[in-house]
Amino acid sequence: MKKKTLLVLTSAGSLTMGVLAMFLVPKINESAKANPPTYTISLDSSVNLVEKDKGYLHQASVKNNKFDVIGYGANAEGFCTIAKQSHDLVTHSGVESDAYTFEGMIYNRSVINGFTSLTVTFGEGTLYYKLTDFLMEDMDFDTETHTLTNGVPVEVQNGEAYFVVFNKSTTPVAIESLDIEYQCNGDIDAEMLFNKNTSLGGARSVSKRFTKEDSFIELENNPTLYTNNHSTGNDISTDHDNSWYRWNGKYFTRSANLGTDFRFGMTIIGNISQVLDETDYFHFNVWPQFSYGATKWDEKKKEYVPFDEQWIQTYIGNDNYEPLGKDHAPYPDDYTDYTYTGRFYGNYDSYDENWNVDYTLGDPGWKFADPDHVDIAGGGKTLREAYEEYPLPFWYLEFHVYLDEDNDPKCDISINGRLIYSEWIFYYYDTVNKPSIYITTFPMHLINYGQDNSRNPRDSYVGSFTYPRLITE
C-alpha cells in the first residue's frame, strides 16, 4: 500500500489524570530537511549469521537491526547462499508426508526508517524481490515484475519499510552482499501505536522472557504445572481454573485517541520448526481492548476506568484449550465440546446448532467455531482453509475500526489478506456525539500447553510481534 500522508501518533507509557505523555519532535533546519543524511547497512562476509529455530532460520544483527535468512547456505566469499527448500511435515503418527516448500529468502525483521534503496550483488542465478509496508504483508512470491539486476540499486519509491529477496530455484544463489540505504528519519516509528518505551503489563500468566526491540517484541512463554491447558485446581487468589492461565504473554497500555475510522497493521512471527511438526502445538493471538471517551469512576475498584472496555480477539494455530479435539481429549470436560484438531483461525462467537451466528442466544451460545464448517467473514473459505493458504509462520494482521450505518463502532480483522472476523465493539456507545476510540490494552499471547498423557507442561516456545502501526491513506 502507498503512503500519501503521515499521521504522527503518540502513545502513553501510563495514564495519569487522563493526560497522555507526548513525543517531542525536535526542530531541524531547512537544509537538513532538503538533504537528509543517508546511511548504509552492508550485509557481507564480515557479518556473522547465527543459527536460530533448529537451523531453519539464520539471523544477522547489524546496527541493532535484525535480518533473517531462510534456505541458508554458507558462502565463504560473501554473505550466504539461498535456495528454495522442501521439508516433510511430521504428522501425529510420525509418518513424514506433505512436503512444505519455502523460497530461499533474506528479509529484514527490523523496520527500516527512511528506506531509500536496496542493492544486491550476487553470483549466477536469478533473484527476485518485494518491498512492503509491513513484514510479510504479501507472501505471494510472484516473479512477473520484480527481478533483481546484479549490483543495480532498487529505488524505494513509496516509503516501504521491508524487503524480501528470494530465490525460487533449488539451485543455490551466492549472495556477495546486500547494501541497504536509509535516512533514519523516524517516519515508520511515528506510525507506531506502541513502541519499546510503552508500559507493559503481564497477561494471565507472565512470560518467561521478553525482549523489546526497536520495532517488535519477542516473547517466550512459560508453561508450568499450574499454568497450562491441562492444569487442574484453582489459585487461592482467584476463582479461575488454573487452565485459565494458559494464556501467556504481555500487553501494551493505552494508545492515543485514534478517532472513529482508522486502520492499523502488524505481523506475528512464529517458528518454522513448529509449523513442520504437527505434534508440536503452538498458538498466537492479539486481543486489542477498545474504549472511548473520558474515564469514569469505578466505585468497586475505587479508581477511574475507561468506558465500556471490550476486546476484539484473534486466534491462530492449534486449539487453545485442547489441541487433540473433543474425541481424543485425555481429560474430557465441558470445555472440550468445542475443541478441534490441527491448525486454523479461530472464531469465538454466538452460534446456534447449525453454526449460524445468533446473538439472541445469550452467554450459553458463545463458543469456538468449528473450523471445517464455519466460513471466514469474507466468505469462500473455511477458517481452516484460510489458515492453510500460506505455509510460512507469518501472519499479517490488519484491523479496521469504523462506524456502521447506525454509528455503532465495528472492527474488521483480516489475516494474510483475508477478512476473517467482523464484529461490533461496544455494548453501549454514544452514537450521537461519536466519541473518539482508543486502545486501552493490547495483549499479545502464546499458549502454555501441557503433555497429552500427563498434566506436566510442554516446552516453551518463542513468538515475535511487530509493534502495531497506523495505516495512512
Helices and strands as residue ranges (DSSP letters): H 30-34, E 39-43, E 50-52, G 53-55, E 57-62, E 65-70, E 72-73, E 80-82, E 85-90, E 96-102, E 104-108, E 115-122, E 128-132, E 154-155, E 162-167, E 173-182, G 189-191, E 200-202, E 205-206, E 209-212, E 216-220, G 242-246, E 247-253, E 262-269, H 272-275, E 283-286, E 289-298, E 303-311, E 316-318, G 326-328, G 334-338, E 343-345, E 348-350, G 359-361, G 363-365, E 366-368, H 383-387, E 394-403, E 409-415, E 418-424, E 437-447, E 462-466, E 469-470
